[in-house]
Amino acid sequence: MSERAAPFYCPYCGDEDLRPSEEGHGAWECAACNRAFQLKFLGLLAKGLRTSTPDGGDS
């Protein structure tokens, strides 16, 4: 199994200076804005729940 992907930028300030946090799996620290955040996989969406707009594109 492959290693999990790391975030490319901070969701708060957009900076790319991120480091893994000591808080545990999925936790990251941003050196630019001094915030910590955690990534969490919630699950897969059920097929058929996507709605289409009248022009044919997905929303």
C-alpha positions in Angstrom: 0.0 0.0 0.0 1.3 3.5 -0.8 2.0 6.2 1.7 -0.7 8.8 2.2 -0.5 12.1 0.4 0.5 15.3 2.3 -1.4 18.6 1.9 0.2 21.1 -0.5 -0.9 24.2 1.3 -2.4 25.5 4.5 -6.2 25.7 4.4 -6.1 28.9 6.4 -3.4 31.1 4.9 -2.4 29.2 1.7 1.3 29.0 2.6 3.3 25.9 1.7 5.5 25.7 4.8 3.8 22.7 6.4 5.3 20.2 8.8 3.8 17.0 10.4 2.5 17.7 13.9 3.4 15.7 17.0 -0.3 15.4 17.7 -0.6 12.3 15.6 -1.6 10.9 12.3 -3.0 13.4 9.9 -2.1 16.5 11.9 -0.1 19.3 10.4 1.4 22.6 11.5 1.8 25.7 9.4 4.9 27.8 10.2 3.5 30.8 8.4 0.3 31.4 10.3 1.2 29.2 13.4 -2.0 27.1 13.1 -2.4 23.4 13.4 -5.0 21.4 11.5 -5.9 17.8 11.0 -6.9 15.9 7.8 -9.5 13.2 8.1 -11.0 10.9 5.5 -14.8 10.8 6.0 -15.7 8.1 3.5 -16.9 7.4 0.0 -20.0 9.0 -1.5 -22.7 6.7 -2.6 -23.0 6.3 -6.4 -25.9 8.2 -7.8 -25.9 11.1 -5.2 -24.3 13.5 -7.6 -26.7 15.9 -9.2 -26.3 17.3 -12.7 -27.1 20.8 -13.7 -29.5 21.4 -16.7 -26.5 22.3 -18.9 -25.1 18.7 -18.3 -22.3 19.6 -16.0 -21.8 18.2 -12.5 -22.5 20.5 -9.6 
